[in-house]
Structure formats: C-alpha cells, structure tokens
Amino acid sequence: MGINRKGLYWYGSWERKPAAHAVAHLSSLLDDRWEPATSTQPIGFEITAPGAPTAAKTEQIKMYRLKHKLSGQPALVYWLGVPMATRFQPARVTLTWPGAEFAQPVLVDLLDGGVYKLPHEPRKGQPCIENLPLADSPLVLCSRNALELVGQ
C-alpha cells in the first residue's frame, strides 16, 4: 500500500497545503454560534462577469444558509461547484436575498482568512449586493458583528 498524498499536509515536510488553511479558517468561523437557517426565501444570483478558466453558470452555484444564534443575523456560505483549479479568475455576481438584512455586511474568504468590507445598498426586506466574487472555494457573506475577530 502506498502513501496517500491527498491530505492537508505535504508528505515529508508536513507543511500545510492551501486546503489546510481553509479548513482552519472554516472551523474558526463556523462554530457552535451558528445554526442552519430555516428560511425558504429564494436567493438569487446574477452572474455579471463569467470568470475563468470556465465560464460560471448559476446552476453551478452551491450555497448553505446559516443564522447566528444570539443575534439572528443571517449568513450565506456560497461557492462555484466546479473542480478547484490551480489558476482561477473569480466570476462576479449580484446577490438578491429577500428578507435578509445585514448589519455591516462583510465577506469572509475561507481560503485566505481575510474579512472584507462590502459596498452595501440597503433595501429594506430585499438586500441586493453587487460585484461579489464567486470562486471555486467557499466565501461567507455575514454581518461584521457576528464575527469574533482576533486583534480587534
């Protein structure tokens, strides 16, 4: 039996692969403060720039809804459900989520661990957020106050 090289660390040096960083970011963000959301309101994505190496299609977008237990704030984990590529140019989308309201919306990139401020057009009852990236790895849209940031 050979060595399974599909793990989170490089065999021999035991250095972290990019996926190991993503798993660490995911587990530090999505802990027991969140629960699955039960909302049935449809979430709409409109692709405004297709990205590369393959053009994104809305039916390839995967998502998971969450709710912050204490504040009730919504969160959306979303990604392009295609095989991960070595080089990838994210697509751009406009998100419409009826009924979801965010206090200081931010985007968390689970691959690099960054928390990014978003332009926000508040529309009561139907927020529409433009120019969001859509990548082959998960991104999390949530309210800034639902995050516990280190060093803040």
TORKOL-4160 file (C-alpha; in steps of 0.2 Angstrom, whole numbers, padded with zeros to 4 digits, m for minus):
152
<pt num="1" X="0000" Y="0000" Z="0000"/>
<pt num="2" X="0007" Y="0017" Z="m0005"/>
<pt num="3" X="0006" Y="0034" Z="0003"/>
<pt num="4" X="m0010" Y="0044" Z="0002"/>
<pt num="5" X="m0005" Y="0061" Z="m0004"/>
<pt num="6" X="m0022" Y="0069" Z="m0004"/>
<pt num="7" X="m0021" Y="0075" Z="0014"/>
<pt num="8" X="m0020" Y="0093" Z="0021"/>
<pt num="9" X="m0001" Y="0092" Z="0023"/>
<pt num="10" X="0013" Y="0089" Z="0011"/>
<pt num="11" X="0021" Y="0072" Z="0014"/>
<pt num="12" X="0039" Y="0073" Z="0021"/>
<pt num="13" X="0039" Y="0091" Z="0025"/>
<pt num="14" X="0022" Y="0091" Z="0034"/>
<pt num="15" X="0019" Y="0109" Z="0028"/>
<pt num="16" X="0001" Y="0115" Z="0026"/>
<pt num="17" X="m0007" Y="0114" Z="0009"/>
<pt num="18" X="m0019" Y="0128" Z="0005"/>
<pt num="19" X="m0034" Y="0117" Z="0010"/>
<pt num="20" X="m0027" Y="0115" Z="0027"/>
<pt num="21" X="m0028" Y="0134" Z="0029"/>
<pt num="22" X="m0046" Y="0134" Z="0023"/>
<pt num="23" X="m0051" Y="0121" Z="0035"/>
<pt num="24" X="m0043" Y="0131" Z="0049"/>
<pt num="25" X="m0052" Y="0146" Z="0044"/>
<pt num="26" X="m0069" Y="0137" Z="0042"/>
<pt num="27" X="m0068" Y="0129" Z="0059"/>
<pt num="28" X="m0064" Y="0145" Z="0067"/>
<pt num="29" X="m0078" Y="0154" Z="0059"/>
<pt num="30" X="m0092" Y="0141" Z="0059"/>
<pt num="31" X="m0093" Y="0135" Z="0077"/>
<pt num="32" X="m0107" Y="0132" Z="0089"/>
<pt num="33" X="m0113" Y="0151" Z="0087"/>
<pt num="34" X="m0121" Y="0147" Z="0071"/>
<pt num="35" X="m0136" Y="0135" Z="0066"/>
<pt num="36" X="m0144" Y="0130" Z="0050"/>
<pt num="37" X="m0156" Y="0143" Z="0044"/>
<pt num="38" X="m0174" Y="0138" Z="0040"/>
<pt num="39" X="m0179" Y="0152" Z="0028"/>
<pt num="40" X="m0187" Y="0146" Z="0012"/>
<pt num="41" X="m0185" Y="0163" Z="0004"/>
<pt num="42" X="m0176" Y="0161" Z="m0013"/>
<pt num="43" X="m0159" Y="0168" Z="m0015"/>
<pt num="44" X="m0155" Y="0175" Z="m0032"/>
<pt num="45" X="m0138" Y="0176" Z="m0041"/>
<pt num="46" X="m0135" Y="0185" Z="m0057"/>
<pt num="47" X="m0118" Y="0182" Z="m0065"/>
<pt num="48" X="m0111" Y="0199" Z="m0071"/>
<pt num="49" X="m0093" Y="0193" Z="m0076"/>
<pt num="50" X="m0090" Y="0175" Z="m0080"/>
<pt num="51" X="m0073" Y="0172" Z="m0073"/>
<pt num="52" X="m0060" Y="0159" Z="m0080"/>
<pt num="53" X="m0054" Y="0146" Z="m0084"/>
<pt num="54" X="m0073" Y="0141" Z="m0087"/>
<pt num="55" X="m0087" Y="0152" Z="m0088"/>
<pt num="56" X="m0098" Y="0151" Z="m0072"/>
<pt num="57" X="m0116" Y="0146" Z="m0073"/>
<pt num="58" X="m0129" Y="0150" Z="m0060"/>
<pt num="59" X="m0134" Y="0132" Z="m0059"/>
<pt num="60" X="m0116" Y="0128" Z="m0053"/>
<pt num="61" X="m0118" Y="0139" Z="m0038"/>
<pt num="62" X="m0119" Y="0130" Z="m0021"/>
<pt num="63" X="m0124" Y="0138" Z="m0005"/>
<pt num="64" X="m0128" Y="0135" Z="0013"/>
<pt num="65" X="m0139" Y="0147" Z="0024"/>
<pt num="66" X="m0134" Y="0150" Z="0042"/>
<pt num="67" X="m0141" Y="0160" Z="0057"/>
<pt num="68" X="m0131" Y="0167" Z="0071"/>
<pt num="69" X="m0139" Y="0160" Z="0087"/>
<pt num="70" X="m0138" Y="0176" Z="0098"/>
<pt num="71" X="m0141" Y="0190" Z="0085"/>
<pt num="72" X="m0152" Y="0181" Z="0072"/>
<pt num="73" X="m0141" Y="0188" Z="0059"/>
<pt num="74" X="m0141" Y="0178" Z="0043"/>
<pt num="75" X="m0125" Y="0171" Z="0034"/>
<pt num="76" X="m0123" Y="0163" Z="0017"/>
<pt num="77" X="m0109" Y="0151" Z="0013"/>
<pt num="78" X="m0108" Y="0150" Z="m0006"/>
<pt num="79" X="m0096" Y="0144" Z="m0020"/>
<pt num="80" X="m0095" Y="0138" Z="m0038"/>
<pt num="81" X="m0097" Y="0120" Z="m0038"/>
<pt num="82" X="m0083" Y="0115" Z="m0050"/>
<pt num="83" X="m0066" Y="0106" Z="m0048"/>
<pt num="84" X="m0054" Y="0118" Z="m0040"/>
<pt num="85" X="m0041" Y="0125" Z="m0052"/>
<pt num="86" X="m0023" Y="0129" Z="m0049"/>
<pt num="87" X="m0026" Y="0146" Z="m0058"/>
<pt num="88" X="m0044" Y="0153" Z="m0056"/>
<pt num="89" X="m0051" Y="0170" Z="m0060"/>
<pt num="90" X="m0067" Y="0173" Z="m0049"/>
<pt num="91" X="m0083" Y="0177" Z="m0058"/>
<pt num="92" X="m0093" Y="0192" Z="m0051"/>
<pt num="93" X="m0111" Y="0191" Z="m0046"/>
<pt num="94" X="m0125" Y="0201" Z="m0039"/>
<pt num="95" X="m0134" Y="0193" Z="m0025"/>
<pt num="96" X="m0153" Y="0196" Z="m0020"/>
<pt num="97" X="m0159" Y="0189" Z="m0004"/>
<pt num="98" X="m0176" Y="0194" Z="0001"/>
<pt num="99" X="m0179" Y="0196" Z="0019"/>
<pt num="100" X="m0161" Y="0195" Z="0024"/>
<pt num="101" X="m0154" Y="0211" Z="0032"/>
<pt num="102" X="m0136" Y="0213" Z="0037"/>
<pt num="103" X="m0128" Y="0225" Z="0049"/>
<pt num="104" X="m0111" Y="0230" Z="0041"/>
<pt num="105" X="m0110" Y="0216" Z="0028"/>
<pt num="106" X="m0093" Y="0208" Z="0026"/>
<pt num="107" X="m0086" Y="0194" Z="0015"/>
<pt num="108" X="m0075" Y="0181" Z="0023"/>
<pt num="109" X="m0063" Y="0172" Z="0011"/>
<pt num="110" X="m0061" Y="0155" Z="0019"/>
<pt num="111" X="m0045" Y="0151" Z="0008"/>
<pt num="112" X="m0035" Y="0166" Z="0014"/>
<pt num="113" X="m0044" Y="0170" Z="0030"/>
<pt num="114" X="m0047" Y="0188" Z="0025"/>
<pt num="115" X="m0063" Y="0198" Z="0031"/>
<pt num="116" X="m0068" Y="0211" Z="0018"/>
<pt num="117" X="m0079" Y="0226" Z="0019"/>
<pt num="118" X="m0093" Y="0226" Z="0005"/>
<pt num="119" X="m0102" Y="0240" Z="m0004"/>
<pt num="120" X="m0120" Y="0239" Z="0003"/>
<pt num="121" X="m0136" Y="0246" Z="m0004"/>
<pt num="122" X="m0148" Y="0244" Z="0010"/>
<pt num="123" X="m0165" Y="0239" Z="0003"/>
<pt num="124" X="m0177" Y="0235" Z="0017"/>
<pt num="125" X="m0183" Y="0217" Z="0015"/>
<pt num="126" X="m0173" Y="0213" Z="m0001"/>
<pt num="127" X="m0154" Y="0217" Z="0000"/>
<pt num="128" X="m0146" Y="0217" Z="m0016"/>
<pt num="129" X="m0127" Y="0216" Z="m0015"/>
<pt num="130" X="m0117" Y="0219" Z="m0032"/>
<pt num="131" X="m0100" Y="0214" Z="m0038"/>
<pt num="132" X="m0097" Y="0199" Z="m0026"/>
<pt num="133" X="m0084" Y="0187" Z="m0030"/>
<pt num="134" X="m0089" Y="0169" Z="m0035"/>
<pt num="135" X="m0074" Y="0157" Z="m0033"/>
<pt num="136" X="m0071" Y="0138" Z="m0033"/>
<pt num="137" X="m0069" Y="0139" Z="m0014"/>
<pt num="138" X="m0081" Y="0144" Z="m0001"/>
<pt num="139" X="m0085" Y="0163" Z="0003"/>
<pt num="140" X="m0096" Y="0168" Z="0018"/>
<pt num="141" X="m0107" Y="0183" Z="0017"/>
<pt num="142" X="m0112" Y="0189" Z="0035"/>
<pt num="143" X="m0113" Y="0203" Z="0047"/>
<pt num="144" X="m0097" Y="0210" Z="0054"/>
<pt num="145" X="m0104" Y="0210" Z="0072"/>
<pt num="146" X="m0107" Y="0191" Z="0070"/>
<pt num="147" X="m0088" Y="0188" Z="0069"/>
<pt num="148" X="m0076" Y="0187" Z="0083"/>
<pt num="149" X="m0060" Y="0195" Z="0075"/>
<pt num="150" X="m0043" Y="0192" Z="0083"/>
<pt num="151" X="m0033" Y="0208" Z="0086"/>
<pt num="152" X="m0048" Y="0220" Z="0086"/>
